[in-house]
Amino acid sequence: MRLACSILVALVCVSVVKSDKQPHIVLILAEDLGWNDVGWHNPDLKMPILNQLAADGVIFNQSYVQPACTPSRSALFTGYYPFKIKRQHQMLLNLEADGLSLDLKTLPEMLKDVGYLTHLVGKWHLGFCKEEYLPNKRGFDSFYGWLTLGTDLYTKENVLAPGYDFRDNTGVVQESDTYLPFMLAERAVDIVMGHYKEYPLFLEFSMALPGKFLEVPQDYEDLYSDIDDDRTRKFYGICNLNIVVSKNTKLPNRKLSAMDNSIGLLVEALKTRGMWDDTLFIFTSDVSNQFPLLQI
């Protein structure tokens, strides 16, 4: 059943009817985000941007994804339930000689067929055992992120097997200790700011936040110094990270309150380029029983 693609196609069709042109599509996949990890369910989390989008958009409180990242991404990119395409057995391991079947056409490939420019920023995790499985061969014009389960947010070293995993298309990003979510947000904004608006944009921003790894700058953990539990304090700090927009994005220098950070930067970039009113903006998580936020 091609449910995910059918829903997205229906939303795009509605947008086309309303505006007489193809909408830009920004799809944001948070990492391991839970029901209580957003401001409209948990008032302890400070998320002004996402809270406003939720208030202005549509919240789907009974929408579900898979319990692991590879099955979720397989369903999202193909529209098939994972058991239909042999991807129901948890996530791909780093050295597993497998991936999303090459017989399947992916969502970005379908969108390219109708004129979209397509970009992936963040996590792939659908196979890399052969070149044919890489994002640039599965419909994305550009890829900036990692191929496997996940990396350390500072070193970008793979967490399950030795090796550096941070790519820019088919090349390797120069090593640095810059916090990974900062780098991803900047690239996503750069894509929007440099987009040729005569073509519709499809941007998947597969965030590293909040993620599996409780790595957060101390300043942001300190925002929740009144919380005794160490894991909760770090996790809340991740959800409320601030990012300072760098000068080369040509946006005003300001701080945004991280996950809210990246979302706010993208929204501001879309508005700066005059693209926001023509954008289908979707926010969801990749695992567990989650819900997407839709902003049309």
N, C-alpha and C positions, 0 to 999 in steps of 0.2 A: 504494500500500500504506500503510495508516494505522498504521504500526508504532509510532511514538512514542505516539500517543494510546492505542493498544491496550495497550501496556505499562503506561502510567499507569493506565488503567481497570482492568487486571488487578490492579495493586497496591492500588488503592483498594478493589476488591471483596474482596481478601484481608483488608484492614484492617477493612472493614465486617463481614465474617463473624466476625472475631476479637473485635470490640468492640460489635457491634450498632448502630453509628452511623457516620455519615460522618466520616472523619478530616479534620483540618486538613492542608493541603498547603503546605509551604514549599519552593519551588524556587529554588535559587541557581545563577545563571550567572556563573561567573568569566569574566574578559575575557582572551582570548589565553593561557590557561594551558596550559603544556606538560607532557608526561609527567614530566619531572624537576623540576617546580616545586612538588612537594608533599613533605611530610616523610617519608612512608612509602616514597618512592622516592629521596629525596635527604636524607641525614642532616645536611647543612649548613644546611638550613632548619629554623627553630625554630617548629613549629606544634603546640603541645600540644592545642589544642581539636580541630582536624581529625584529628590522629593518633589521638586517643581515639575520635572518631566512626568513623574507619576501622576501628579495632580492635573496636568494639562492633557495627558495622553490616555492610554487604555491599559489597565493592569489585568493580566490574565492570572487569576489566583488558582486555577485548576488546570495548569499546563505542566506536563511532566517530561523530563529527559531521562537518560540512562544513568545507571549507577557508576559508570566509569567513562573516561574521556574518549577513548577510541570508538566505542559503540555510539556515543552521542554524536561525535563528529561524522561518523559514517552515515548515520541516519540523516543528519542535517544536510550533508553534501549530496546525498543520493535520493532522499525521500523514502527510502525503504526502511522498514524495521530491521534492526541488525541481524535477527535470526534468519531473515530472508537472504542475506548476502554473506553469511558465515563470519560475522563480526560481533557476535553476541558474547564471545568468551573473554570478557574483561579487556584490558588494554594491551596494546602491542608492547612487547619487551624490546629493549634497545638492540639486541643482537638477533632478533627474530627475523628470519628471511621471508617476510610476508608484508602485506599492506592492503589497502583498499583495492579491490579487484579492478584490473585495468579494463575489464569489459564494461564497467559502469561509467556512464557519463555524469560528471559532477555539476553541481549548481553553478560554479563560476564558468565552466565550459558552456553551459546553457545560456548564461547571461552574455558571454562573449559573442555567441551566435546572433544575438539581437542588438549588438553594438556597444555593450558595456566595456569600460576599462576596469580591470579587476586587480585588487591588491590584498595581500594578506600580511598583517603585522601581528607577530606573536607566535603562538604554538601551532604546529602542524599535527604530528602524532598519528599519521595515517600511512606510515611506511617510507623507508628510504633505502631498501636493500638493492634497488636498481635505480638508475637515473629516471626511468619512466614513472616511478612512484613519487618523484619530487614535486613540490607545489607548482613550480614553473612549467611542469609538464602536465599538470592536471587542471589547467585553466586560469592560473594566476599570472598576470603580467609582471608582477613584482612580489617578492617575498623577503621579509625582514623578521627573523625570529629563530626559533629552534625546532629541530625535527623530531625530538624524542619526548619522553614523559615530562621532563622538566630539568631546569638547571639551577645552580646556586645563583641568587639574585645579584651577587657582587662579582664572583669569579666567572660565572657562566659555565662552570664545569658541570658535566652531566652528573646527576645524583645517583645513578644506579651502576654505571660503568665508567671507567676512566676516560676522560676526553673532553675537549672544549666543544661546546655546541651552541654557536651563535652565528647565524648566516645572514648574508646580504645577497639575495638571489642564490647563485651557485658558489659565490665566494665566501670568505670567512671575515667576520668583523674583527677589527684590530682589538686585541685584548686591552681591557681597562677595568678599573674597579668602580666605575660609575654604576649606580643603582639601576638595575635593568628596567623597572617600570618607568623611570625618567626617560630612558633611551627610546622605549617603545612609544610613549606618548608624543615625544618630539617627532618621530618618524611619521606617525599617523597624522599629525598636524601638517607636516611638510607635504604629505601626499595631497591633502585637501587644498592647501595653499597653492600648490603647483598644478592642480588639475585643470585640464582643458575643458571648460564648461560646456562646450558644444556636444560633448559626449556624456552619456550617463555614467556615473561612478558606482562601482560596487567595492566597498571597503569592509573587509572583515578584520576587526580588531580583537584578536584572541589574547586577552590580557593575562599578565602573570599575577593578577590580584583577585581575591586575597591569597589564593594559592595554598600549597601544601607546606611551604617553608616559612617559618615565622622569623623572617629577617626584615627588620625595620629600623630605620635611623632612630637613635635614642630620643631625639627631641619629640618624635611623634608618639613613642611609647609613653613618654612622660605626660602626655595629655591625659592619660588615664591612670595617674599615679594613685588614685583612690581605690583602684581595683586590686585586690590582693592576689588573685590567680594570675600567675605569670603568663600562661598561654592566652588567656582572655585579654590581658592587657596588651600583649604584642599584636594579637589579631585585630583588636579595635584600632590600634595605632596604624596598622596596614590599611584598614578600611578608610582611615581619615588622613592619609598622607597628603602633604601639600607639595605641589610642584611649581617652581618658578619658571614661567615661560622664557625660553632663551631668546636672545635678540634676533637670531637669524630666522625665526618664525614670522617676523614682521607683525607680531601681535603685541598689544600693550603688555609691559612687564607687570604682572600681578600674581598673587598667590590664590590658588583655588583649593577649597577644602576637600581623593585619590583614587580611592576608586573614583570618587567624585571629581578628583583632579583631572584625570584623563578624559572623562566624559565632558566636563566643562570646557576643556581646551578644544575638543572636537566641535562641540556646539558653537563655541565662539568663532572657530575657524570657518565653519559652514556659514554662519551669519555674516562674517567679514567678507566672504567671497560671494555673497548673495545667493547661496545655494540652499539655505535652511528650509525655505518654504516649499522647495521641490524635493525634499529628502524624506524617505521612509527610514525612520530611526528605530532600531530594534535592540533591546537590551535583555539578555538572558544569561543563564549559567550553563556550564557544560556537564555537571553531574548532579545527582540526587533529584528529589522532587522539587523542581524550581518553577519559576514563572517568568515569562518574558514581559518586558515593558515595551509597548509599541507607541511610537510618536510619529504621526503622519502629518 
